[in-house]
Amino acid sequence: VGATPDLMVSYIDFFLGGDEKRLDIVSIIQKRFPMCIIFGGDGSYMEPYNLHSDTLLTNLLGQHVPATVWNRLVSGLNAQLRTVRHGSIRTALGPVIDWTNSHANPQLEFHGVKIELGWFQATASGYYQLGVVVAVGEYSLHGLHQSDTWVGTDEAMR
């Protein structure tokens, strides 16, 4: 059980309990990808968008990316997300997407991981939340529905 500090996003995970470190279960863990991670916050000054990463998530992704690399990525992404305000989401996400493509993905691709900014329909009411899609190995993010992920700045602005 976990939640972001602002309690905007919470989650329950029944799988993790040390199993992520067992070598005989790696193929089962692979089935968790691509993984969607929703941002906390609401884009306001008091609660900017942020990617909350705790020990469970770091351990799961630690199968592919060293914890130091993942933690630096989260810190850098959160610094970029602080500039995104709810009222000007489309224009403010351009620099975040550029940063992801120029700084985050080159570091992650060395380990066979890629992230893309995405928006997800989290409720039946049609409300969307921002987040990232984490893909591992040969999985292509371009197979997702076009409205589920923003691939680049040009596409995000259309």
C-alpha positions, 0 to 999 in steps of 0.5 A, spaced: 500 500 500 502 506 498 500 513 496 503 520 493 505 525 499 499 529 497 494 523 497 492 524 489 495 517 487 494 511 491 496 504 489 496 497 492 500 492 490 499 484 491 505 482 487 511 485 491 514 482 497 521 480 495 519 476 489 522 482 485 529 480 487 528 472 485 531 470 479 526 465 477 520 470 477 523 475 472 519 472 466 513 474 470 515 481 472 516 482 465 509 481 464 508 488 468 511 492 462 509 497 459 507 500 466 503 506 467 505 511 472 500 516 474 503 523 476 501 526 483 499 533 484 494 537 480 498 542 477 497 548 482 503 552 485 501 548 492 501 541 488 505 541 482 505 535 478 510 530 480 512 523 479 512 519 486 517 513 487 518 509 493 522 503 495 517 498 491 517 502 485 525 503 485 526 495 487 521 493 481 525 497 476 531 495 479 531 489 475 533 493 469 535 500 471 540 501 477 536 505 483 541 511 482 539 512 475 532 511 476 532 516 482 536 521 478 531 521 473 525 522 478 529 528 480 530 531 474 523 529 471 520 532 477 524 539 476 521 539 469 514 538 472 514 544 477 513 548 471 507 545 468 501 549 470 494 546 470 491 552 465 497 551 460 498 544 460 499 543 452 504 549 451 508 547 458 509 540 456 513 541 450 519 542 454 518 536 459 517 532 452 524 535 450 527 534 456 525 526 456 527 525 449 534 529 450 536 527 457 532 521 460 531 516 455 538 516 453 540 514 460 535 509 460 536 506 453 543 504 455 539 499 460 534 497 455 528 502 458 524 507 455 519 512 458 514 517 454 509 522 457 502 520 457 495 521 459 490 516 462 483 516 463 483 514 470 476 515 471 469 513 468 467 521 468 472 522 462 477 526 467 485 525 464 491 524 469 498 525 466 503 520 467 509 516 464 509 509 460 515 505 462 517 500 457 522 495 457 526 491 452 523 490 445 516 493 447 514 499 442 510 505 445 508 506 438 503 500 438 499 504 443 493 508 442 495 515 439 491 518 444 494 514 450 501 517 449 505 523 446 511 521 442 514 528 441 513 536 442 510 536 435 505 531 436 503 534 443 502 541 440 497 538 435 
